[in-house]
Amino acid sequence: MTLYRHILKESLPVFLLALLFLAAVYLFGFFYAGARWLEGVPLLKVLRWLSYHIPGVLVQVFPIATVVTTVLVFGRLSAEGAQFALLSGGVPLWRAALPLLGLGGVLSGAALYLQEALVPYYNERVRVAWWDEIHTQGAGLHRLVGMQIPIGRGKSLYFEGFDWEAKEMLRVRITAFQNEEGTFLFADRARWDGRLITLKDYRYYRVDFRGVPKLESAKDLLAQVRKVFRVVSQGSLLEVESDLSRSRAIADYADTFSFGQDSLTAAWRKVRDPFLAPLEKWRARLELHSKLALPLANLVLVLLAAAMALRYGKSTGLALGMSVVLALAYYGAFFLGRSLAGIGALPPELGAWGADLLFLLLGLRALRWD
């Protein structure tokens, strides 16, 4: 227990400093990438936008901070000859790594919690703040012009233009189909607030496509046309409820980058959805297992980092360089596996978990050699 307390006492300050430094580097990277669009934006708004990144950044940097901590602490043990003292005392090296394995377990649990409870919401806020507050003042919907947006219950939204002054969608169309009957809502303009779409100067039609073939042989063509094409209603205002919120629509469709808006529970529901298309189910499996595999990297990297530090980490500079190499190697293997699974070259489970399994085996083998 004395050994464990000593290792934890040495590890925690190093871990906290590494975590703060890496998080600051990540946040500065986001700031630098968007610097050209941040001119003239109030400082508080920029800081709020950066703060929305923090939960997602923590999930990313936990494994790197764990590697840095393990390499520095065990490198110091190696430099002071503690490795030989442990072996001489009959203490296997894997036991010396138990405190950091415990820390990795805590971080894995924290990362899974963040993935479930905080990351989806704040990643959505990142997107909305960028497009709806920084790039524009409440006009983030302009990024969705010309897109077919599914808004739930079989309905989809499309609009051809955007009024920047009124912050309204122009030439709007909402369509839905049930069997061979379609409903079509047209409006000159519309507002989208929360989950409510308010149509202005709307026209509502129903079309029964089963009756279309009968038009060619209809004796009373006008009566048959009226059966097929029906004007249900028209007026000045109509409110339509959407399952998709305005902010989530901007977050999902404003650009081609994915920030992982789904929680673990939502990803699991997608995998279990019997009506999901095969390609979408494949992607859902990959997303779910990736969200599980990355947090558990905090555990698997400890073993290899400890073994490598005891062998080669006698100087601080070499230890830091080694931690960077190990972190880059893991993330390289992780994203390579995801990419191969994304194109169908690997099963989604293997693509997501491949890096974890590889580094776990290498770590166990390296500690056995020691």
C-alpha positions as CSV (number, residue, x, y, z in Angstrom):
1,M,0.0,0.0,0.0
2,T,2.9,2.3,0.7
3,L,4.1,1.8,-2.9
4,Y,0.7,2.6,-4.3
5,R,0.3,5.8,-2.2
6,H,3.8,6.9,-3.4
7,I,2.9,6.3,-7.1
8,L,-0.4,8.1,-6.8
9,K,1.2,11.0,-4.9
10,E,3.7,11.3,-7.8
11,S,1.1,10.7,-10.5
12,L,-1.9,13.0,-9.7
13,P,-0.1,16.4,-10.0
14,V,1.6,15.3,-13.2
15,F,-1.8,14.1,-14.6
16,L,-3.6,17.4,-13.7
17,L,-0.8,19.5,-15.3
18,A,-0.8,17.3,-18.4
19,L,-4.6,17.5,-18.6
20,L,-4.7,21.3,-18.3
21,F,-1.9,21.7,-20.8
22,L,-3.5,19.4,-23.4
23,A,-7.0,20.8,-23.0
24,A,-5.5,24.3,-23.5
25,V,-3.7,23.2,-26.6
26,Y,-6.9,21.7,-28.0
27,L,-8.9,24.8,-27.3
28,F,-6.3,27.0,-28.7
29,G,-6.4,24.9,-31.9
30,F,-10.1,25.5,-32.2
31,F,-9.6,29.2,-31.6
32,Y,-6.8,29.4,-34.2
33,A,-8.8,27.5,-36.8
34,G,-11.7,29.9,-36.5
35,A,-9.6,33.1,-35.8
36,R,-10.4,34.7,-39.2
37,W,-14.2,34.6,-38.4
38,L,-13.8,35.7,-34.8
39,E,-12.7,39.3,-35.5
40,G,-15.2,41.7,-33.9
41,V,-17.0,39.0,-32.0
42,P,-17.4,39.9,-28.3
43,L,-14.9,38.1,-26.1
44,L,-17.6,36.6,-23.8
45,K,-19.3,35.0,-26.8
46,V,-16.0,33.5,-28.0
47,L,-15.2,32.2,-24.5
48,R,-18.7,30.6,-24.3
49,W,-18.2,28.9,-27.7
50,L,-14.8,27.6,-26.6
51,S,-16.3,26.3,-23.3
52,Y,-18.8,24.2,-25.2
53,H,-15.8,22.2,-26.5
54,I,-14.6,21.2,-23.1
55,P,-16.6,17.9,-22.5
56,G,-15.6,16.5,-25.9
57,V,-12.0,17.7,-25.5
58,L,-11.7,15.9,-22.2
59,V,-12.8,12.6,-23.7
60,Q,-10.0,13.1,-26.4
61,V,-7.2,14.1,-24.0
62,F,-7.8,11.8,-21.1
63,P,-5.9,8.9,-22.8
64,I,-3.0,11.3,-23.8
65,A,-2.7,12.7,-20.3
66,T,-2.7,9.2,-18.9
67,V,0.1,8.2,-21.2
68,V,2.1,11.3,-20.3
69,T,1.6,10.6,-16.6
70,T,2.6,7.0,-16.8
71,V,5.7,7.6,-18.9
72,L,7.0,10.4,-16.7
73,V,6.3,8.6,-13.4
74,F,7.7,5.3,-14.4
75,G,10.5,6.9,-16.3
76,R,11.5,8.5,-13.0
77,L,11.3,5.2,-11.2
78,S,13.6,3.7,-13.9
79,A,16.0,6.6,-13.6
80,E,16.2,6.1,-9.8
81,G,16.7,2.4,-10.1
82,A,13.3,1.5,-8.6
83,Q,12.7,-1.0,-11.3
84,F,15.5,-3.3,-9.9
85,A,14.4,-2.7,-6.3
86,L,10.9,-3.8,-7.1
87,L,12.1,-7.0,-8.9
88,S,14.5,-7.7,-6.1
89,G,11.7,-7.4,-3.6
90,G,9.6,-9.9,-5.5
91,V,7.1,-7.2,-6.7
92,P,6.2,-7.8,-10.4
93,L,6.1,-4.7,-12.5
94,W,2.4,-5.1,-13.4
95,R,1.6,-4.6,-9.7
96,A,3.4,-1.3,-9.7
97,A,1.1,-0.2,-12.5
98,L,-2.1,-1.0,-10.5
99,P,-2.5,2.6,-9.2
100,L,-2.4,4.0,-12.7
101,L,-4.7,1.3,-13.9
102,G,-7.1,2.4,-11.2
103,L,-6.7,6.0,-12.4
104,G,-7.3,4.8,-16.0
105,G,-10.5,3.0,-14.8
106,V,-11.8,6.1,-13.2
107,L,-11.1,8.2,-16.3
108,S,-12.7,5.5,-18.5
109,G,-15.9,5.8,-16.3
110,A,-15.7,9.6,-16.5
111,A,-15.3,9.5,-20.2
112,L,-18.3,7.2,-20.7
113,Y,-20.4,9.5,-18.5
114,L,-19.4,12.5,-20.6
115,Q,-20.2,10.6,-23.8
116,E,-23.6,9.8,-22.5
117,A,-24.7,12.9,-20.6
118,L,-22.7,15.9,-21.7
119,V,-20.8,15.5,-25.0
120,P,-23.9,15.2,-27.3
121,Y,-25.5,18.4,-25.8
122,Y,-22.4,20.5,-25.8
123,N,-21.3,19.4,-29.3
124,E,-24.7,20.5,-30.5
125,R,-24.1,23.9,-28.7
126,V,-20.7,24.2,-30.4
127,R,-22.3,23.9,-33.9
128,V,-25.3,26.2,-33.1
129,A,-23.1,28.9,-31.5
130,W,-20.7,28.8,-34.5
131,W,-23.3,29.1,-37.2
132,D,-26.1,30.9,-35.4
133,E,-24.2,33.4,-33.1
134,I,-20.6,33.9,-34.4
135,H,-21.0,33.6,-38.2
136,T,-24.4,35.2,-38.2
137,Q,-26.9,36.7,-35.7
138,G,-29.7,34.1,-35.5
139,A,-29.5,33.2,-39.2
140,G,-27.9,29.8,-38.9
141,L,-30.7,28.2,-40.9
142,H,-29.3,29.8,-44.1
143,R,-26.9,26.8,-44.1
144,L,-29.8,24.5,-44.7
145,V,-31.1,26.2,-47.9
146,G,-31.7,23.6,-50.6
147,M,-31.5,20.6,-48.3
148,Q,-34.1,17.9,-47.6
149,I,-34.4,17.8,-43.8
150,P,-36.2,14.9,-42.2
151,I,-38.3,16.4,-39.3
152,G,-39.9,13.2,-38.0
153,R,-43.1,11.2,-38.5
154,G,-42.3,10.8,-42.1
155,K,-42.2,14.5,-42.9
156,S,-39.4,16.3,-44.6
157,L,-38.7,20.1,-44.9
158,Y,-37.2,21.9,-47.8
159,F,-36.8,25.6,-48.5
160,E,-35.3,27.5,-51.4
161,G,-34.2,30.7,-49.8
162,F,-33.6,32.6,-46.5
163,D,-34.6,36.2,-45.5
164,W,-31.6,37.5,-43.5
165,E,-33.5,40.4,-42.0
166,A,-36.6,38.6,-40.9
167,K,-34.7,35.4,-40.1
168,E,-37.3,33.4,-42.1
169,M,-37.2,30.5,-44.5
170,L,-38.5,31.3,-48.0
171,R,-40.5,29.2,-50.5
172,V,-41.0,26.4,-48.0
173,R,-42.3,22.9,-48.7
174,I,-43.1,20.1,-46.2
175,T,-44.0,16.7,-47.6
176,A,-45.1,13.4,-46.1
177,F,-46.2,10.1,-47.5
178,Q,-48.3,7.3,-46.2
179,N,-48.6,4.3,-48.5
180,E,-49.4,5.9,-51.9
181,E,-51.0,9.0,-50.5
182,G,-48.9,12.2,-50.2
183,T,-49.5,15.4,-48.3
184,F,-47.9,18.6,-49.5
185,L,-47.6,21.9,-47.5
186,F,-46.4,24.9,-49.4
187,A,-45.7,28.3,-47.8
188,D,-44.3,31.6,-48.9
189,R,-42.2,31.8,-45.8
190,A,-41.8,30.2,-42.4
191,R,-40.2,30.6,-39.0
192,W,-38.6,27.8,-37.0
193,D,-38.4,28.2,-33.2
194,G,-37.5,25.2,-31.1
195,R,-39.6,22.3,-32.4
196,L,-42.4,24.6,-33.9
197,I,-42.4,25.6,-37.6
198,T,-44.8,28.4,-38.3
199,L,-45.9,28.6,-41.9
200,K,-47.1,31.9,-43.4
201,D,-49.5,32.0,-46.4
202,Y,-49.7,28.3,-46.7
203,R,-51.4,25.8,-49.1
204,Y,-52.2,22.3,-48.0
205,Y,-52.8,19.5,-50.6
206,R,-53.4,15.8,-50.6
207,V,-52.6,13.6,-53.6
208,D,-53.8,10.0,-53.9
209,F,-51.3,8.5,-56.4
210,R,-53.3,5.3,-56.7
211,G,-55.9,7.2,-58.7
212,V,-53.4,8.7,-61.1
213,P,-53.5,5.8,-63.6
214,K,-57.3,6.1,-63.8
215,L,-57.1,9.6,-65.2
216,E,-56.3,8.4,-68.7
217,S,-59.6,6.4,-68.9
218,A,-61.8,8.6,-66.7
219,K,-65.2,9.5,-68.3
220,D,-65.6,12.5,-65.9
221,L,-62.0,13.7,-65.9
222,L,-62.6,16.8,-63.7
223,A,-64.3,14.7,-61.0
224,Q,-61.5,12.2,-61.1
225,V,-58.9,14.9,-60.9
226,R,-60.6,16.3,-57.8
227,K,-60.5,12.9,-56.2
228,V,-56.8,12.6,-56.9
229,F,-55.7,16.1,-56.2
230,R,-57.4,17.6,-53.2
231,V,-57.0,21.1,-51.7
232,V,-57.4,20.5,-48.0
233,S,-56.9,24.0,-46.7
234,Q,-55.1,27.3,-47.1
235,G,-54.7,30.3,-44.9
236,S,-52.3,32.8,-43.4
237,L,-50.8,30.9,-40.5
238,L,-50.2,27.2,-39.7
239,E,-48.1,25.6,-37.0
240,V,-46.3,22.3,-37.6
241,E,-44.6,20.4,-34.8
242,S,-41.2,18.9,-35.6
243,D,-39.5,16.0,-33.8
244,L,-36.2,17.7,-34.8
245,S,-35.4,20.9,-33.0
246,R,-34.0,24.0,-34.8
247,S,-30.7,23.8,-33.0
248,R,-30.3,20.1,-33.7
249,A,-31.1,20.7,-37.4
250,I,-28.3,23.3,-37.6
251,A,-25.9,21.0,-35.6
252,D,-26.6,18.0,-37.9
253,Y,-26.9,19.6,-41.3
254,A,-25.0,23.0,-41.3
255,D,-21.8,21.4,-42.6
256,T,-20.3,18.0,-43.4
257,F,-18.3,17.5,-40.2
258,S,-19.6,15.2,-37.5
259,F,-19.3,16.1,-33.9
260,G,-21.1,13.1,-32.5
261,Q,-24.4,14.4,-31.4
262,D,-25.7,11.0,-30.3
263,S,-25.3,9.8,-26.8
264,L,-24.4,6.1,-26.0
265,T,-28.1,5.4,-25.4
266,A,-29.2,7.0,-28.7
267,A,-26.4,5.1,-30.6
268,W,-27.6,1.8,-29.0
269,R,-31.2,2.5,-30.0
270,K,-30.0,3.0,-33.6
271,V,-28.2,-0.3,-33.6
272,R,-31.3,-2.0,-32.3
273,D,-33.7,-0.3,-34.8
274,P,-35.1,-3.1,-37.0
275,F,-36.2,-0.6,-39.7
276,L,-32.8,1.1,-40.1
277,A,-31.2,0.6,-43.6
278,P,-28.3,-1.8,-43.7
279,L,-25.7,0.9,-44.4
280,E,-27.1,3.1,-41.7
281,K,-27.0,0.2,-39.2
282,W,-23.4,-0.5,-40.2
283,R,-22.5,3.1,-39.4
284,A,-24.5,3.0,-36.2
285,R,-22.5,-0.1,-35.0
286,L,-19.2,1.7,-35.8
287,E,-20.3,4.8,-34.0
288,L,-21.5,3.0,-30.9
289,H,-18.4,0.8,-30.5
290,S,-16.1,3.8,-31.2
291,K,-17.8,5.7,-28.4
292,L,-17.1,2.8,-26.1
293,A,-13.6,2.0,-27.2
294,L,-12.0,5.4,-27.0
295,P,-12.8,5.9,-23.2
296,L,-11.4,2.5,-22.4
297,A,-8.1,3.5,-24.0
298,N,-7.3,5.1,-20.6
299,L,-6.9,1.5,-19.3
300,V,-5.1,-0.2,-22.1
301,L,-2.5,2.4,-22.7
302,V,-1.2,2.3,-19.1
303,L,0.4,-1.1,-19.4
304,L,2.4,-0.4,-22.6
305,A,3.3,3.1,-21.4
306,A,4.6,1.8,-18.1
307,A,6.7,-1.0,-19.7
308,M,8.2,1.4,-22.3
309,A,9.0,4.0,-19.6
310,L,10.8,1.5,-17.4
311,R,12.9,0.4,-20.4
312,Y,13.6,3.7,-22.2
313,G,12.3,6.6,-20.1
314,K,15.3,7.5,-18.0
315,S,15.5,11.1,-19.2
316,T,12.5,13.5,-19.1
317,G,12.9,14.6,-22.7
318,L,13.0,11.0,-23.9
319,A,10.0,10.2,-21.7
320,L,8.0,13.1,-23.2
321,G,8.9,12.2,-26.7
322,M,7.9,8.6,-26.0
323,S,4.5,9.7,-24.6
324,V,3.8,11.7,-27.8
325,V,4.8,8.7,-30.0
326,L,2.6,6.3,-28.0
327,A,-0.4,8.7,-28.1
328,L,0.0,9.3,-31.9
329,A,0.4,5.6,-32.5
330,Y,-2.8,4.8,-30.6
331,Y,-4.9,7.5,-32.3
332,G,-3.4,6.6,-35.7
333,A,-4.4,2.9,-35.2
334,F,-7.8,3.9,-33.9
335,F,-8.7,6.2,-36.8
336,L,-7.2,3.8,-39.3
337,G,-9.5,1.0,-37.9
338,R,-12.5,3.4,-38.1
339,S,-11.7,4.3,-41.7
340,L,-11.3,0.7,-42.7
341,A,-14.6,-0.2,-41.1
342,G,-16.2,2.8,-42.7
343,I,-15.4,1.5,-46.2
344,G,-16.4,-2.0,-45.3
345,A,-12.9,-3.6,-45.1
346,L,-13.4,-4.5,-41.4
347,P,-16.4,-5.3,-39.3
348,P,-17.4,-2.2,-37.3
349,E,-16.6,-3.9,-33.9
350,L,-13.1,-4.8,-35.0
351,G,-12.5,-1.4,-36.6
352,A,-13.5,0.4,-33.4
353,W,-11.8,-2.0,-30.9
354,G,-8.7,-3.0,-32.9
355,A,-6.4,-0.3,-31.5
356,D,-7.5,-1.1,-27.9
357,L,-6.8,-4.9,-28.4
358,L,-3.5,-4.3,-30.1
359,F,-2.2,-2.0,-27.4
360,L,-3.5,-4.2,-24.6
361,L,-1.7,-7.2,-26.0
362,L,1.5,-5.2,-26.5
363,G,1.4,-3.9,-23.0
364,L,0.8,-7.3,-21.4
365,R,3.6,-8.8,-23.4
366,A,6.0,-5.9,-22.6
367,L,5.4,-6.2,-18.8
368,R,5.9,-10.0,-19.0
369,W,9.3,-9.4,-20.6
370,D,10.2,-7.1,-17.8
